Amino acid sequence: MGKVIFTLDEYRISKGISKYKIIKHCDVSHTQLNSYCNNKVARIDLPVLARICDYLECEISDILKYIPDDE
């Protein structure tokens, strides 16, 4: 089975956007954003992802990837 990973941290760094700006504009907590950035998410909050994508002007596929199993 493959896995789903967040590439949010790489994306925001490539665009020069600080975590603070995302926290402020997307109404997310520091802990929640760090969970997304570090692939430590227990539950995905779709409205939060929608706000992040809206603020970053990106597609969900820009910050979330599926990695197939190598078998």
C-alpha positions as CSV (number, residue, x, y, z in Angstrom):
1,M,0.0,0.0,0.0
2,G,1.3,3.5,-0.8
3,K,1.1,6.5,1.4
4,V,-0.1,10.1,1.3
5,I,2.3,12.8,2.4
6,F,2.0,16.5,2.8
7,T,4.4,18.7,0.8
8,L,3.0,21.9,2.3
9,D,6.3,22.9,4.0
10,E,8.3,22.5,0.7
11,Y,5.6,24.4,-1.2
12,R,5.4,27.3,1.2
13,I,9.2,27.6,1.4
14,S,9.4,27.6,-2.5
15,K,6.9,30.5,-2.5
16,G,8.7,32.4,0.3
17,I,5.7,32.3,2.7
18,S,6.2,32.1,6.4
19,K,4.3,29.8,8.7
20,Y,3.2,32.8,10.6
21,K,1.4,34.2,7.6
22,I,-0.4,31.0,7.0
23,I,-1.4,30.8,10.6
24,K,-2.7,34.4,10.6
25,H,-4.6,34.3,7.3
26,C,-6.0,30.7,7.5
27,D,-7.1,30.6,11.1
28,V,-5.1,27.6,12.1
29,S,-3.1,27.0,15.2
30,H,0.7,26.7,15.2
31,T,0.5,23.1,16.4
32,Q,-2.0,22.2,13.6
33,L,0.1,23.8,10.9
34,N,3.3,22.1,12.2
35,S,1.4,18.8,12.0
36,Y,0.7,19.3,8.3
37,C,4.2,20.5,7.6
38,N,5.8,17.6,9.4
39,N,3.5,14.8,8.2
40,K,2.2,14.2,11.7
41,V,-1.5,14.6,10.9
42,A,-3.9,12.4,12.8
43,R,-7.0,13.7,11.1
44,I,-7.2,15.8,8.0
45,D,-9.5,18.9,8.4
46,L,-10.8,19.6,4.9
47,P,-12.0,23.2,5.6
48,V,-8.5,24.0,6.9
49,L,-7.0,22.5,3.7
50,A,-9.4,24.6,1.6
51,R,-8.4,27.8,3.5
52,I,-4.7,27.0,3.0
53,C,-5.1,26.3,-0.7
54,D,-7.2,29.5,-1.1
55,Y,-4.5,31.6,0.6
56,L,-1.6,30.0,-1.2
57,E,-3.6,30.1,-4.5
58,C,-2.7,26.4,-5.1
59,E,-4.3,23.1,-5.9
60,I,-4.5,20.4,-3.3
61,S,-2.0,18.3,-5.4
62,D,0.5,21.1,-4.8
63,I,0.6,20.4,-1.0
64,L,-0.5,16.7,-0.8
65,K,1.0,13.8,-2.7
66,Y,0.3,10.1,-3.1
67,I,3.5,7.9,-3.1
68,P,2.7,4.4,-4.5
69,D,4.4,1.4,-2.9
70,D,7.4,0.1,-4.8
71,E,6.3,-3.5,-4.8
